Amino acid sequence: MSEQLQSDFDKIVKTSKISKEEIQIKKDFLNKFIKRGFPNRKQEDWKFLDLNQIIKKNIGDISFFNDYSQPNKIDSSIFIDGLEHNKIIFINGRIEKIDFNYEDQNKIEISDETKKDISFDYENSLIDLNSALTHKVFKIIVKKNYSLKKPLIIYHSTNDKIKSTNINLRLDFELGENSCLRLIDFFTDNAAKNFINIFYNFNLEKNSILKNYKIDKFKNNSLKYSFNNIEQGNNSVSETFILSAGSDYFKNEINCNLNGEYSSAFINGVFSLKENQQHEIRTSINHLVENTKSYQLIKSVLGKNSKSAYQGRIFVNSKAQKTDGYQLSKAILLDETSEFNAKPELEIYADDVKCSHGSASGSLNEDSIFYLMSRGLNYQQSKELLINGFLLDVVEKITDSEIKNLIKNIIGLKE
């Protein structure tokens, strides 16, 4: 793999307009990745889903070169109807369009950070790979006292130009004091068997609000990894919702640092897996100062030979008195071959805190099914109604009513 990586890296350098300084930075990250390789189950954070083996089995020989100099045609059929929104369109990892036409242009700033040091201090080989091979890094700044009028939808799309290819992309977001961003990540894939590696970095200043909704609904055989790093100032709020359903493999990882007093983080997720899928959510919420709050609720519905995992860590610094941290995961196993793994963690160094965690899994309650059938529903309708109610509990945590209704329609949930 190292020879393939070096060869593909040389091709990327030849087709990109980057400085010698940036080439060296990228090369350093490349060497760090080559030394570590793709994560495997020997690493604690990857004990449930071995990415190294999954790539070997599902993709085989993977290419790291993608010719970003060639534009891709935008297929408007991928756009979400019925919701006015701003757009960032990625096709095969290349940004094809940035459109903030609904906003006051002097309140949004977009800068190309390609020539800057895009490093991030985190022991993660996939971030090393991302830093080595990302084409361009854009920084999006929402200025002080401005709330976007419409949501921003980032379309992650692929087409049949690529196959068995690694795609890396990164965006940085800065939310000024008293600002608000509603962000939807929407995944549509037409290409076969690619590995998509996404890194977002968010900086939330005082009183700012981030609402990020990740929607992976449509069946595809790509493998995906998404890492969100969130830095929060005083009285800031981050809300993350994950619908993890379409890809063969998807791991969402969130690292949130509550750096300011009265900051809070909410993470809610739904796994809805049919057959032979492997998905994971891993969170690390770090309470670093007094009076911070976090809440996490993850639910899974798992079909034949499907596997989900939730690793949730709450860390409370010795200075972080008055912390309120909560996490809960539940799973319904629809087949004896389905599997759910949970690893809740509490690491607490303060004494005046309120933290709890819980996890449960099992099959659908046959007594409940029998009761519904006695009221006129057939067996399949009874199952669907119970599953609907189980998942609806998580979707109802979404605080934006417009986006909540959109996600209900996408999932097919009924009240």
C-alpha positions as CSV (number, residue, x, y, z in Angstrom):
1,M,0.0,0.0,0.0
2,S,2.8,2.4,0.8
3,E,4.2,2.3,-2.8
4,Q,0.7,2.9,-4.2
5,L,0.3,5.9,-1.8
6,Q,3.6,7.4,-2.7
7,S,2.9,7.0,-6.4
8,D,-0.6,8.5,-6.1
9,F,0.7,11.3,-3.9
10,D,3.2,12.3,-6.7
11,K,0.3,12.4,-9.2
12,I,-1.7,14.6,-6.9
13,V,1.2,17.0,-6.5
14,K,1.7,17.2,-10.3
15,T,-1.9,18.1,-10.9
16,S,-2.3,20.6,-8.0
17,K,-1.1,24.2,-7.7
18,I,0.5,24.0,-4.3
19,S,3.7,25.5,-2.8
20,K,6.8,23.5,-1.8
21,E,6.0,24.3,1.8
22,E,2.6,22.8,1.6
23,I,3.9,19.8,-0.3
24,Q,6.3,19.1,2.6
25,I,3.5,19.5,5.2
26,K,1.3,17.0,3.2
27,K,4.2,14.6,2.8
28,D,4.8,14.6,6.6
29,F,1.2,13.7,7.2
30,L,1.4,11.0,4.4
31,N,4.4,9.4,6.2
32,K,2.5,9.4,9.5
33,F,-0.4,7.6,7.8
34,I,1.9,5.1,6.2
35,K,3.4,4.3,9.5
36,R,0.1,3.7,11.2
37,G,-2.1,2.5,8.3
38,F,-5.8,2.1,8.3
39,P,-7.3,1.5,11.8
40,N,-7.8,-2.1,13.0
41,R,-9.4,-3.9,15.9
42,K,-6.1,-3.8,17.9
43,Q,-6.9,-0.2,18.6
44,E,-9.4,0.3,21.3
45,D,-11.5,2.9,19.4
46,W,-11.9,0.4,16.5
47,K,-12.5,-2.8,18.4
48,F,-16.0,-3.3,17.0
49,L,-15.5,-2.4,13.4
50,D,-12.1,-3.2,11.9
51,L,-11.8,-0.7,9.0
52,N,-8.6,-2.2,7.7
53,Q,-10.3,-5.6,7.1
54,I,-13.5,-4.0,5.8
55,I,-11.5,-2.1,3.1
56,K,-9.6,-5.2,2.1
57,K,-12.9,-7.2,1.9
58,N,-15.2,-4.6,0.3
59,I,-12.8,-2.6,-1.9
60,G,-9.6,-4.6,-2.2
61,D,-6.9,-2.5,-4.0
62,I,-7.7,1.1,-3.4
63,S,-6.6,4.1,-5.4
64,F,-5.7,7.4,-3.6
65,F,-5.5,9.5,-6.8
66,N,-8.4,11.5,-8.0
67,D,-7.9,14.2,-10.7
68,Y,-9.4,17.2,-9.1
69,S,-8.5,19.4,-12.1
70,Q,-11.4,18.0,-14.0
71,P,-14.9,19.5,-13.2
72,N,-17.9,17.3,-12.7
73,K,-21.4,18.0,-14.0
74,I,-23.9,18.9,-11.3
75,D,-27.0,16.6,-11.3
76,S,-29.8,18.8,-9.9
77,S,-32.0,15.7,-9.3
78,I,-30.0,15.1,-6.0
79,F,-31.3,18.4,-4.5
80,I,-33.8,18.3,-1.7
81,D,-37.2,19.7,-2.8
82,G,-39.5,21.7,-0.7
83,L,-36.8,23.4,1.4
84,E,-35.2,26.6,0.4
85,H,-31.5,26.3,1.2
86,N,-27.9,27.4,0.6
87,K,-25.6,24.8,-1.1
88,I,-22.1,23.4,-1.1
89,I,-21.8,20.7,-3.6
90,F,-19.0,18.0,-3.5
91,I,-18.8,15.6,-6.4
92,N,-16.1,13.0,-6.1
93,G,-14.5,15.0,-3.4
94,R,-14.2,18.2,-5.5
95,I,-16.2,21.3,-4.6
96,E,-18.2,22.2,-7.7
97,K,-20.4,25.0,-6.2
98,I,-20.7,27.2,-3.2
99,D,-24.0,29.1,-3.1
100,F,-25.1,31.4,-0.2
101,N,-27.6,33.4,-2.3
102,Y,-30.2,33.5,0.4
103,E,-27.8,35.3,2.8
104,D,-26.5,38.8,3.4
105,Q,-23.2,38.4,1.6
106,N,-21.3,40.7,3.9
107,K,-22.2,38.5,6.9
108,I,-20.7,35.3,5.4
109,E,-17.0,35.0,4.6
110,I,-15.5,32.1,2.6
111,S,-11.7,31.7,2.3
112,D,-9.5,29.2,0.6
113,E,-7.1,27.8,3.2
114,T,-5.2,25.6,0.8
115,K,-1.9,27.3,1.4
116,K,-2.2,27.3,5.2
117,D,-1.1,24.7,7.7
118,I,-4.3,22.5,7.9
119,S,-2.9,20.2,10.6
120,F,-5.0,19.1,13.6
121,D,-3.5,17.8,16.8
122,Y,-5.3,14.4,17.2
123,E,-3.9,10.9,17.2
124,N,-5.9,9.6,14.3
125,S,-4.4,8.0,11.1
126,L,-7.5,8.9,9.0
127,I,-7.1,12.6,9.8
128,D,-3.4,12.2,8.8
129,L,-4.6,10.7,5.5
130,N,-7.1,13.5,5.1
131,S,-4.5,16.2,5.8
132,A,-2.1,14.6,3.3
133,L,-4.6,14.2,0.4
134,T,-7.3,16.8,0.7
135,H,-7.5,18.9,-2.4
136,K,-8.7,22.2,-0.9
137,V,-9.7,23.4,2.5
138,F,-12.3,26.1,2.7
139,K,-13.1,28.1,5.9
140,I,-16.7,29.4,6.3
141,I,-17.1,32.3,8.7
142,V,-20.6,33.3,10.0
143,K,-20.0,36.8,11.4
144,K,-21.0,38.2,14.8
145,N,-24.8,38.6,15.4
146,Y,-25.8,36.8,12.2
147,S,-28.1,33.8,11.9
148,L,-28.4,32.2,8.5
149,K,-31.8,32.8,7.0
150,K,-31.9,29.4,5.4
151,P,-30.2,26.1,6.1
152,L,-26.9,25.2,4.4
153,I,-27.0,21.7,2.7
154,I,-23.7,20.1,1.9
155,Y,-24.3,17.6,-0.9
156,H,-21.8,14.7,-0.8
157,S,-22.2,13.0,-4.2
158,T,-20.2,10.6,-6.4
159,N,-20.6,9.5,-10.0
160,D,-19.4,6.6,-12.2
161,K,-16.1,8.4,-13.0
162,I,-14.6,6.8,-9.9
163,K,-14.4,3.3,-8.4
164,S,-12.5,1.8,-5.5
165,T,-11.1,5.3,-4.8
166,N,-10.3,7.1,-1.5
167,I,-11.8,10.6,-1.3
168,N,-10.8,13.1,1.3
169,L,-12.4,16.4,2.1
170,R,-12.3,19.0,4.8
171,L,-14.2,22.2,5.8
172,D,-13.6,24.6,8.7
173,F,-16.4,26.6,10.2
174,E,-16.2,29.6,12.5
175,L,-19.4,30.9,14.2
176,G,-19.0,34.4,15.5
177,E,-20.5,35.6,18.8
178,N,-24.3,35.3,18.9
179,S,-24.5,33.6,15.4
180,C,-26.4,30.6,14.2
181,L,-25.8,27.9,11.5
182,R,-28.2,25.1,10.5
183,L,-26.2,22.6,8.5
184,I,-27.3,19.4,6.7
185,D,-24.9,16.8,5.3
186,F,-26.8,14.9,2.6
187,F,-25.2,11.8,1.1
188,T,-26.0,10.5,-2.4
189,D,-23.7,7.9,-4.1
190,N,-23.8,6.5,-7.5
191,A,-20.2,5.3,-7.7
192,A,-19.1,1.8,-6.5
193,K,-17.0,0.8,-3.5
194,N,-15.2,4.0,-2.5
195,F,-13.8,5.1,0.8
196,I,-14.9,8.7,1.7
197,N,-13.0,10.4,4.5
198,I,-14.6,13.7,5.9
199,F,-13.2,16.1,8.5
200,Y,-15.0,19.1,9.8
201,N,-13.6,21.6,12.4
202,F,-16.1,23.9,14.1
203,N,-15.3,26.8,16.4
204,L,-18.3,28.2,18.3
205,E,-17.8,31.6,19.9
206,K,-19.9,33.0,22.8
207,N,-23.7,32.5,22.5
208,S,-23.4,30.8,19.1
209,I,-25.6,27.9,17.9
210,L,-24.6,25.0,15.6
211,K,-27.3,22.5,14.4
212,N,-25.7,19.8,12.2
213,Y,-27.9,17.0,10.7
214,K,-26.2,14.1,8.9
215,I,-28.5,12.1,6.5
216,D,-27.1,8.9,5.1
217,K,-30.4,7.3,3.9
218,F,-30.0,5.9,0.4
219,K,-28.6,2.4,-0.2
220,N,-25.0,2.4,-1.6
221,N,-21.9,0.2,-1.2
222,S,-19.4,2.9,-0.3
223,L,-17.5,3.1,3.0
224,K,-17.6,6.4,4.9
225,Y,-15.8,8.0,7.9
226,S,-16.8,11.4,9.3
227,F,-15.0,13.2,12.0
228,N,-16.4,16.4,13.6
229,N,-14.2,18.4,16.0
230,I,-16.3,21.0,17.9
231,E,-14.8,23.8,20.1
232,Q,-17.4,25.6,22.2
233,G,-17.2,29.0,24.0
234,N,-19.4,30.4,26.7
235,N,-23.1,29.7,26.5
236,S,-22.8,28.1,23.0
237,V,-24.9,25.2,21.9
238,S,-24.2,22.4,19.5
239,E,-26.9,20.0,18.3
240,T,-25.9,17.0,16.2
241,F,-28.4,14.5,14.7
242,I,-27.2,11.4,12.7
243,L,-29.3,9.2,10.4
244,S,-27.1,6.3,9.7
245,A,-28.8,3.9,7.2
246,G,-27.7,3.8,3.6
247,S,-24.0,3.0,3.2
248,D,-22.5,-0.4,3.6
249,Y,-20.1,1.0,6.2
250,F,-20.3,4.3,8.0
251,K,-18.5,5.5,11.2
252,N,-19.4,9.0,12.6
253,E,-17.0,10.3,15.2
254,I,-17.5,13.5,17.2
255,N,-15.1,15.1,19.6
256,C,-16.6,18.1,21.4
257,N,-14.7,20.3,23.8
258,L,-16.9,22.4,26.1
259,N,-14.4,25.1,26.8
260,G,-16.8,27.8,28.0
261,E,-19.2,28.0,31.0
262,Y,-22.8,27.2,30.3
263,S,-22.0,25.6,27.0
264,S,-23.9,22.5,26.0
265,A,-23.8,19.6,23.5
266,F,-26.6,17.4,22.3
267,I,-26.0,14.3,20.1
268,N,-28.8,12.1,18.9
269,G,-28.6,9.3,16.4
270,V,-30.6,6.6,14.6
271,F,-29.2,3.4,13.0
272,S,-31.7,1.9,10.6
273,L,-29.8,-1.0,9.0
274,K,-31.3,-3.6,6.6
275,E,-28.8,-6.3,5.6
276,N,-25.1,-6.8,5.9
277,Q,-24.3,-3.2,7.0
278,Q,-21.8,-2.1,9.6
279,H,-22.3,1.4,11.2
280,E,-20.8,3.1,14.3
281,I,-21.1,6.3,16.2
282,R,-18.3,7.3,18.6
283,T,-18.5,10.4,20.7
284,S,-16.2,12.1,23.2
285,I,-17.7,15.0,25.1
286,N,-15.1,16.8,27.2
287,H,-16.5,19.0,30.0
288,L,-13.5,21.3,30.7
289,V,-15.1,24.1,32.8
290,E,-17.9,24.6,35.3
291,N,-21.6,24.5,34.4
292,T,-21.7,22.6,31.2
293,K,-24.2,20.1,29.9
294,S,-24.3,17.2,27.4
295,Y,-27.1,14.8,26.4
296,Q,-26.8,11.8,24.0
297,L,-29.5,9.4,22.8
298,I,-28.7,6.7,20.2
299,K,-31.2,4.1,18.9
300,S,-30.6,1.2,16.5
301,V,-32.9,-1.1,14.4
302,L,-30.8,-3.9,12.9
303,G,-31.7,-6.3,10.2
304,K,-30.1,-9.6,9.0
305,N,-26.3,-9.7,9.4
306,S,-26.2,-6.0,10.3
307,K,-24.0,-4.6,13.0
308,S,-24.0,-1.3,14.9
309,A,-21.8,0.1,17.6
310,Y,-22.0,3.1,19.9
311,Q,-19.0,4.2,21.9
312,G,-19.8,7.2,24.1
313,R,-17.3,8.9,26.4
314,I,-18.0,11.6,28.9
315,F,-14.9,13.3,30.4
316,V,-15.2,15.7,33.3
317,N,-12.2,17.8,34.2
318,S,-11.4,18.5,37.8
319,K,-12.3,22.1,37.3
320,A,-15.7,21.2,35.7
321,Q,-18.0,21.3,38.8
322,K,-21.7,21.4,38.2
323,T,-21.4,19.2,35.1
324,D,-24.6,17.5,33.8
325,G,-23.9,14.6,31.4
326,Y,-26.2,11.9,30.2
327,Q,-26.0,9.2,27.5
328,L,-28.4,6.3,26.6
329,S,-28.3,3.7,23.8
330,K,-31.0,1.2,22.9
331,A,-31.2,-1.4,20.1
332,I,-33.9,-3.6,18.5
333,L,-32.5,-6.7,16.9
334,L,-34.8,-8.0,14.1
335,D,-32.8,-11.1,13.4
336,E,-30.6,-13.5,15.4
337,T,-27.7,-12.6,13.1
338,S,-27.8,-8.9,13.9
339,E,-25.4,-7.4,16.5
340,F,-25.3,-4.3,18.7
341,N,-22.2,-3.3,20.7
342,A,-22.2,-0.5,23.3
343,K,-19.2,0.9,25.2
344,P,-20.3,3.8,27.5
345,E,-17.5,5.5,29.4
346,L,-17.5,8.0,32.3
347,E,-14.2,9.6,33.3
348,I,-14.9,12.0,36.2
349,Y,-12.4,14.1,38.2
350,A,-14.9,16.5,39.8
351,D,-17.1,15.7,42.8
352,D,-20.1,18.0,42.2
353,V,-21.5,16.5,39.0
354,K,-24.5,14.7,37.7
355,C,-23.6,12.0,35.1
356,S,-25.3,8.8,34.0
357,H,-25.3,6.3,31.2
358,G,-27.3,3.3,30.1
359,S,-27.6,0.7,27.4
360,A,-30.2,-1.9,26.4
361,S,-30.9,-4.2,23.5
362,G,-33.4,-6.9,22.6
363,S,-36.0,-8.1,20.1
364,L,-39.5,-6.6,19.5
365,N,-42.0,-7.4,22.2
366,E,-44.2,-10.2,21.0
367,D,-46.9,-9.2,23.5
368,S,-47.1,-5.7,22.0
369,I,-47.3,-7.2,18.5
370,F,-50.1,-9.5,19.6
371,Y,-52.0,-6.6,21.2
372,L,-51.7,-4.5,18.0
373,M,-52.8,-7.5,15.9
374,S,-55.8,-7.9,18.1
375,R,-56.8,-4.4,17.2
376,G,-56.9,-5.2,13.5
377,L,-53.3,-4.8,12.2
378,N,-51.4,-7.6,10.6
379,Y,-48.0,-8.8,11.8
380,Q,-45.9,-6.7,9.5
381,Q,-47.9,-3.5,10.2
382,S,-47.6,-4.2,14.0
383,K,-43.8,-4.5,13.7
384,E,-43.6,-1.3,11.6
385,L,-45.7,0.7,14.1
386,L,-43.5,-0.4,17.1
387,I,-40.3,0.4,15.2
388,N,-41.8,3.8,14.1
389,G,-42.5,4.7,17.8
390,F,-39.1,3.5,18.9
391,L,-37.2,5.8,16.4
392,L,-39.6,8.7,16.6
393,D,-38.5,9.3,20.2
394,V,-35.0,10.3,18.8
395,V,-36.2,12.4,15.9
396,E,-38.5,14.4,18.2
397,K,-35.3,15.7,19.9
398,I,-34.5,17.8,16.8
399,T,-35.2,21.4,17.8
400,D,-35.7,22.8,14.3
401,S,-39.2,22.0,13.3
402,E,-38.6,22.5,9.5
403,I,-35.7,20.1,9.4
404,K,-37.5,17.7,11.8
405,N,-40.4,17.4,9.4
406,L,-37.9,16.9,6.5
407,I,-36.1,14.1,8.3
408,K,-39.4,12.4,9.3
409,N,-40.4,12.4,5.6
410,I,-37.1,11.0,4.5
411,I,-37.2,8.2,7.0
412,G,-40.9,7.6,6.5
413,L,-41.9,8.2,10.1
414,K,-45.5,8.9,11.0
415,E,-46.9,10.6,14.1
